[in-house]
Amino acid sequence: MNVLFLSHCVPNPPDKGERIRAHQILKYLAGRSQVHLACLARSKEDMDAAHELRPYCNSVHAETFDKRKAMVRGLVNFAGGKSLTLSYYASGGLAKYVRELSSRTKIDLVFAYSVAIAPLAPSGVPMLLDMVDVDSEKWNQYAVSRTPRFAYAMEGRRLRKAESVWARRATETFLCTEQELELFKSFEGLASVGCIENGVDVEYFDPDKVPPMEHARGKTILLFTGVMNYYPNSEGACRFAHEVFAPLRSRHPELEFWIVGRTPSRSVQALSKLSGVVVTGAVPDIRPYLRSATAVVVPLAIARGIQNKVLEALSMGKVVLASTAVCATFGNSLPVGVVPCESGLTAEEQFKGGSSEPVHSIRSFAKQRFSWQRNLELFWSAAQRITDAR
């Protein structure tokens, strides 16, 4: 089976949300079919990372992606009534390559990673669309809390329309949580949709494979991880630092709040001036920080899809203090180790009393529920149904 793998990002390395899922799906498909990767690269590092995938793929093409030009194009088209998101990722160069590839190679199936890249799929070929989450809802939530609200609301409406259009074009569409699936069904009833949860690499995120950091010994650390110029992350970290951590710190001066992740925004960098707050920026390996943390906090007000930072923490056997929005992403069944936490009281009880769940219980549940191998079998079953039908 020849599979065209279309992605709005380079699915490598698997070190951030969008790349983790794409990377795992690509490797899974590559073990069962002939994969032709076509993706957008934002930097030289991205280009190098794309070429590292050659051992898995029959062909790899990464198109240079200029973020400034893309934003100008997106804003111009947005002013003309189109979706900013789809216009931002519209690449003439990648579209040309896909046409050329399709003319010389019989493509049996297209896998489109996100609605943004779906318009590049060649016509007449069955398509599996992985929406991951209902991205339009994020824009609708931005319209409530950010300005200019009218612009965010407008993009939410336009993108939602596009989500319906491309889900109907796809043979099957997938989302990463039952919550996202139900939200999508609430406004789109004609598309064939299903849910495939993310997994976590429990062999890599194993607390026995990394020692705790020496300078963290004896400390009580609440840890937050993620890309820190992403608005939901930066907003959540800032709110937690001021509204929850600061009062806790006044009562427990030994407590520290560590924010670990690349490209911290100015507002996040400013948090390092607060007593007990540590902002590290990018680190080569997140596991020693997870190993050394007393608990992991995920205080997001806006949480779309599934939070890989939660799965990685659980795999390391850590209790996760999560906001209502984050807890909701897991539906009616919270993973073992996730504790709903909207105030400093729960956090205080947690680090004072210690975890109510042993490390092995938290890890065992994560290994069972968040298995990439098991979850991605649904992708392969869908691919086989489509090609068998053809």
C-alpha positions as CSV (number, residue, x, y, z in Angstrom):
1,M,0.0,0.0,0.0
2,N,1.4,3.4,-1.0
3,V,0.4,6.0,1.7
4,L,0.9,9.7,1.2
5,F,1.5,11.2,4.6
6,L,0.6,14.9,4.6
7,S,1.6,17.0,7.6
8,H,1.6,20.7,8.5
9,C,4.7,20.0,10.6
10,V,7.8,17.8,10.4
11,P,6.8,14.7,12.4
12,N,10.2,14.6,14.1
13,P,11.6,14.8,16.7
14,P,8.7,13.7,19.0
15,D,9.3,16.4,21.6
16,K,6.2,18.5,21.4
17,G,2.5,17.9,21.2
18,E,1.8,18.0,17.5
19,R,5.0,16.2,16.5
20,I,4.5,13.3,19.1
21,R,1.3,12.0,17.6
22,A,2.4,12.5,14.0
23,H,5.7,10.7,14.7
24,Q,4.1,7.7,16.2
25,I,1.5,7.4,13.4
26,L,4.2,7.7,10.7
27,K,6.4,5.0,12.3
28,Y,3.4,2.7,12.7
29,L,2.2,3.1,9.1
30,A,5.8,2.8,7.8
31,G,6.0,-0.7,9.4
32,R,3.0,-1.8,7.4
33,S,3.0,0.2,4.1
34,Q,5.1,2.3,1.8
35,V,5.0,5.8,3.2
36,H,5.7,9.0,1.2
37,L,6.1,11.9,3.5
38,A,5.3,15.5,2.4
39,C,5.5,18.1,5.1
40,L,6.3,21.7,5.9
41,A,9.6,22.7,7.5
42,R,10.0,25.9,9.5
43,S,13.8,25.9,9.9
44,K,17.0,24.2,8.9
45,E,16.7,22.1,12.0
46,D,13.2,21.0,10.8
47,M,14.7,20.1,7.4
48,D,17.4,18.0,9.0
49,A,14.8,16.3,11.3
50,A,12.7,15.5,8.2
51,H,15.6,13.8,6.5
52,E,16.2,11.7,9.6
53,L,12.9,10.0,8.7
54,R,14.2,8.5,5.5
55,P,14.9,5.1,7.0
56,Y,11.1,4.8,7.6
57,C,9.8,6.2,4.4
58,N,10.0,5.5,0.7
59,S,10.3,9.2,0.0
60,V,10.6,12.3,2.1
61,H,9.9,15.9,0.9
62,A,10.0,18.8,3.3
63,E,8.9,22.2,1.9
64,T,10.5,25.3,3.3
65,F,8.0,27.3,5.3
66,D,8.5,31.0,5.9
67,K,6.4,31.9,9.0
68,R,6.4,35.7,8.2
69,K,5.2,35.2,4.6
70,A,2.7,32.7,5.8
71,M,1.3,35.1,8.3
72,V,1.0,37.9,5.8
73,R,-0.7,35.5,3.3
74,G,-3.0,34.4,6.1
75,L,-4.0,37.9,7.2
76,V,-4.6,39.0,3.6
77,N,-6.8,36.0,2.9
78,F,-8.5,36.4,6.3
79,A,-9.4,40.0,5.3
80,G,-10.9,38.6,2.1
81,G,-13.2,36.2,4.0
82,K,-11.1,33.0,4.2
83,S,-9.8,31.0,7.2
84,L,-6.6,32.3,8.7
85,T,-5.5,28.8,9.6
86,L,-6.0,27.2,6.2
87,S,-4.4,30.3,4.4
88,Y,-1.4,30.2,6.8
89,Y,-0.6,26.7,5.8
90,A,-1.4,26.9,2.1
91,S,1.8,26.0,0.4
92,G,2.1,26.3,-3.4
93,G,5.4,24.5,-3.4
94,L,4.1,21.5,-1.4
95,A,0.9,21.4,-3.5
96,K,3.1,21.2,-6.7
97,Y,5.2,18.4,-5.2
98,V,2.1,16.4,-4.2
99,R,0.8,16.7,-7.8
100,E,4.1,15.5,-9.2
101,L,4.3,12.6,-6.8
102,S,0.8,11.5,-7.6
103,S,1.5,11.6,-11.4
104,R,4.5,9.2,-11.0
105,T,3.3,7.0,-8.1
106,K,0.0,5.3,-7.6
107,I,-1.2,6.6,-4.2
108,D,-3.6,4.2,-2.5
109,L,-4.4,6.2,0.6
110,V,-3.8,9.8,1.9
111,F,-3.2,10.4,5.6
112,A,-3.8,14.1,6.3
113,Y,-2.5,15.3,9.7
114,S,-4.8,18.2,10.5
115,V,-7.5,20.0,8.6
116,A,-5.0,22.7,7.7
117,I,-3.1,20.3,5.3
118,A,-6.1,18.4,4.0
119,P,-6.7,20.7,1.0
120,L,-3.4,19.5,-0.5
121,A,-4.7,15.9,-0.7
122,P,-5.0,14.7,-4.4
123,S,-8.6,14.3,-5.5
124,G,-10.0,10.9,-6.1
125,V,-7.9,9.2,-3.5
126,P,-9.3,7.9,-0.2
127,M,-8.2,10.0,2.8
128,L,-7.9,9.4,6.5
129,L,-8.0,12.7,8.3
130,D,-6.6,13.1,11.8
131,M,-8.1,16.3,13.1
132,V,-6.6,15.6,16.5
133,D,-8.9,18.1,18.1
134,V,-11.6,20.6,17.2
135,D,-9.2,23.5,16.6
136,S,-12.1,25.9,15.9
137,E,-13.1,25.6,19.6
138,K,-9.8,27.0,20.6
139,W,-10.4,30.1,18.6
140,N,-13.9,30.4,20.1
141,Q,-12.4,30.2,23.6
142,Y,-9.8,32.8,22.6
143,A,-12.8,35.1,21.6
144,V,-13.9,35.0,25.2
145,S,-10.6,35.9,26.8
146,R,-8.4,37.7,24.2
147,T,-8.7,40.7,22.0
148,P,-9.6,41.4,19.3
149,R,-12.5,39.2,20.2
150,F,-14.4,39.7,16.9
151,A,-11.4,38.4,14.9
152,Y,-11.0,35.3,17.0
153,A,-14.7,34.6,16.8
154,M,-14.7,35.0,13.0
155,E,-11.8,32.6,12.6
156,G,-13.6,30.1,14.9
157,R,-16.7,30.2,12.6
158,R,-14.6,29.9,9.3
159,L,-12.4,27.1,10.6
160,R,-15.4,25.2,11.9
161,K,-17.0,25.3,8.5
162,A,-13.7,24.0,7.0
163,E,-13.6,21.2,9.6
164,S,-17.0,20.0,8.4
165,V,-16.1,20.3,4.7
166,W,-12.9,18.3,5.0
167,A,-14.3,15.7,7.4
168,R,-17.0,15.0,4.8
169,R,-14.3,14.7,2.1
170,A,-12.4,12.2,4.2
171,T,-13.3,8.6,4.2
172,E,-12.8,8.6,8.0
173,T,-11.9,11.3,10.4
174,F,-10.3,10.8,13.9
175,L,-10.1,12.9,17.0
176,C,-7.9,12.2,20.0
177,T,-10.5,12.2,22.9
178,E,-14.1,11.3,23.4
179,Q,-14.7,14.9,24.5
180,E,-13.4,16.3,21.1
181,L,-15.4,13.6,19.3
182,E,-18.7,14.6,21.0
183,L,-18.0,18.3,20.4
184,F,-17.5,17.6,16.7
185,K,-20.6,15.5,16.4
186,S,-22.6,18.4,18.0
187,F,-22.2,20.5,14.8
188,E,-21.3,17.9,12.1
189,G,-23.5,14.9,11.6
190,L,-22.6,13.6,8.1
191,A,-18.9,12.8,8.4
192,S,-17.7,9.3,9.5
193,V,-15.7,10.0,12.7
194,G,-14.0,8.1,15.5
195,C,-11.7,8.5,18.5
196,I,-8.1,7.4,18.8
197,E,-6.4,8.4,22.1
198,N,-2.7,9.4,22.2
199,G,-0.2,7.0,23.7
200,V,3.0,7.5,25.7
201,D,6.4,5.8,25.3
202,V,6.5,4.1,28.7
203,E,9.9,2.6,28.0
204,Y,11.4,6.0,27.5
205,F,9.5,7.8,30.3
206,D,10.6,5.3,33.0
207,P,11.7,6.8,36.3
208,D,14.2,3.9,36.9
209,K,16.2,5.0,33.8
210,V,17.0,8.5,35.0
211,P,18.4,9.6,38.4
212,P,17.0,12.6,40.2
213,M,18.9,15.8,39.8
214,E,21.4,16.6,42.5
215,H,20.4,20.2,42.9
216,A,16.8,19.1,43.3
217,R,17.4,16.7,46.2
218,G,15.5,17.6,49.4
219,K,13.3,20.2,47.6
220,T,9.5,20.3,47.2
221,I,9.0,21.0,43.6
222,L,5.8,21.6,41.6
223,L,6.6,21.2,37.9
224,F,5.0,22.7,34.8
225,T,6.3,21.6,31.4
226,G,5.5,22.6,27.8
227,V,6.2,25.0,25.0
228,M,6.1,28.3,26.9
229,N,5.2,30.8,24.2
230,Y,2.0,28.9,23.5
231,Y,-0.8,31.0,24.9
232,P,-2.7,28.3,27.0
233,N,0.6,27.3,28.6
234,S,1.9,30.8,29.3
235,E,-1.4,32.0,30.6
236,G,-1.8,28.9,32.8
237,A,1.7,29.2,34.2
238,C,1.3,32.9,35.0
239,R,-2.1,32.5,36.6
240,F,-0.9,29.5,38.7
241,A,2.2,31.4,39.8
242,H,0.4,34.5,41.0
243,E,-2.9,33.1,42.2
244,V,-2.0,29.6,43.6
245,F,1.7,29.3,44.1
246,A,2.4,32.7,45.7
247,P,0.0,32.1,48.6
248,L,1.3,28.5,49.1
249,R,4.9,29.8,49.1
250,S,4.1,32.3,51.8
251,R,3.0,29.4,54.1
252,H,5.6,26.9,52.9
253,P,8.9,28.7,52.0
254,E,10.5,25.4,51.0
255,L,8.1,25.0,48.1
256,E,9.4,25.8,44.5
257,F,7.6,26.1,41.2
258,W,9.7,25.1,38.2
259,I,8.6,26.0,34.7
260,V,10.5,23.9,32.1
261,G,10.1,24.3,28.4
262,R,11.4,26.0,25.3
263,T,10.8,29.6,24.2
264,P,9.2,31.1,27.4
265,S,7.3,34.3,26.6
266,R,8.2,37.6,28.3
267,S,5.4,37.1,30.8
268,V,6.7,33.7,31.7
269,Q,10.3,34.9,32.0
270,A,9.2,37.6,34.3
271,L,7.9,34.9,36.7
272,S,11.5,34.1,37.7
273,K,11.5,37.3,39.7
274,L,8.9,35.8,42.1
275,S,10.3,34.0,45.1
276,G,10.6,30.3,44.6
277,V,9.9,30.3,40.8
278,V,12.5,28.8,38.4
279,V,12.2,29.3,34.6
280,T,14.6,27.1,32.8
281,G,13.8,27.5,29.1
282,A,14.6,24.5,26.9
283,V,16.3,21.5,28.4
284,P,17.9,18.5,26.6
285,D,15.9,15.9,28.5
286,I,12.7,16.5,30.5
287,R,12.8,13.2,32.3
288,P,15.2,14.2,35.1
289,Y,12.9,17.1,35.9
290,L,9.9,14.8,36.0
291,R,11.9,12.4,38.2
292,S,12.8,15.1,40.7
293,A,9.3,16.7,40.9
294,T,7.1,16.2,43.9
295,A,4.1,16.7,41.7
296,V,3.3,18.0,38.2
297,V,0.8,20.8,37.7
298,V,-1.2,21.4,34.6
299,P,-3.4,24.5,35.4
300,L,-4.7,25.2,31.9
301,A,-7.9,27.2,31.4
302,I,-7.9,26.2,27.6
303,A,-7.2,22.6,27.0
304,R,-7.9,21.1,23.5
305,G,-7.2,17.5,22.7
306,I,-5.0,15.6,25.0
307,Q,-2.1,16.9,27.1
308,N,1.0,14.8,26.4
309,K,2.6,16.5,29.4
310,V,0.1,14.7,31.5
311,L,0.8,11.3,29.9
312,E,4.5,11.7,30.3
313,A,4.2,12.6,34.0
314,L,2.0,9.6,34.6
315,S,4.4,7.3,32.8
316,M,7.1,8.6,35.2
317,G,4.8,7.7,38.1
318,K,4.0,11.3,39.1
319,V,0.7,12.7,40.5
320,V,-0.7,15.4,38.2
321,L,-2.6,18.3,39.7
322,A,-4.9,19.3,36.8
323,S,-7.5,22.0,36.1
324,T,-11.1,21.2,35.4
325,A,-10.4,21.9,31.7
326,V,-7.6,19.3,31.6
327,C,-9.5,16.7,33.5
328,A,-12.4,17.1,31.1
329,T,-10.2,15.9,28.2
330,F,-10.2,12.4,29.7
331,G,-14.0,12.1,29.7
332,N,-15.7,10.2,32.5
333,S,-12.6,8.2,33.3
334,L,-9.8,10.1,34.9
335,P,-6.4,8.2,34.7
336,V,-5.0,7.0,38.0
337,G,-2.8,9.7,39.4
338,V,-4.7,12.7,38.0
339,V,-6.1,14.9,40.7
340,P,-8.6,17.7,40.0
341,C,-7.1,20.9,41.4
342,E,-8.6,24.4,41.0
343,S,-7.1,25.9,44.2
344,G,-4.0,25.9,46.4
345,L,-5.7,23.7,48.9
346,T,-5.6,20.5,46.9
347,A,-2.0,21.3,45.9
348,E,-1.0,21.9,49.5
349,E,-2.6,18.6,50.7
350,Q,-0.8,16.8,47.9
351,F,2.7,17.8,48.6
352,K,2.2,17.7,52.4
353,G,0.6,14.3,52.5
354,G,2.4,12.7,49.6
355,S,0.9,10.7,46.8
356,S,-2.1,8.6,47.5
357,E,-1.2,6.4,44.6
358,P,2.1,4.4,44.4
359,V,4.3,5.0,41.5
360,H,3.8,1.5,40.1
361,S,0.0,2.0,40.1
362,I,0.2,5.2,38.2
363,R,2.6,3.8,35.6
364,S,0.7,0.6,35.2
365,F,-2.5,2.4,34.4
366,A,-0.7,4.7,31.9
367,K,0.9,1.8,30.2
368,Q,-2.4,0.0,29.8
369,R,-4.6,2.9,28.6
370,F,-2.1,4.9,26.7
371,S,-0.5,2.3,24.5
372,W,0.5,3.6,21.1
373,Q,0.5,0.0,19.7
374,R,-3.0,-0.7,20.8
375,N,-4.5,2.7,20.0
376,L,-3.0,2.9,16.5
377,E,-4.4,-0.5,15.5
378,L,-7.6,1.5,14.8
379,F,-5.7,3.5,12.2
380,W,-4.5,0.4,10.4
381,S,-7.9,-1.2,10.5
382,A,-9.4,1.9,8.9
383,A,-6.6,1.9,6.2
384,Q,-7.2,-1.8,5.4
385,R,-11.0,-1.3,5.1
386,I,-10.5,1.5,2.7
387,T,-8.0,-0.2,0.4
388,D,-9.9,-3.5,0.5
389,A,-13.0,-1.6,-0.6
390,R,-11.1,-0.1,-3.5
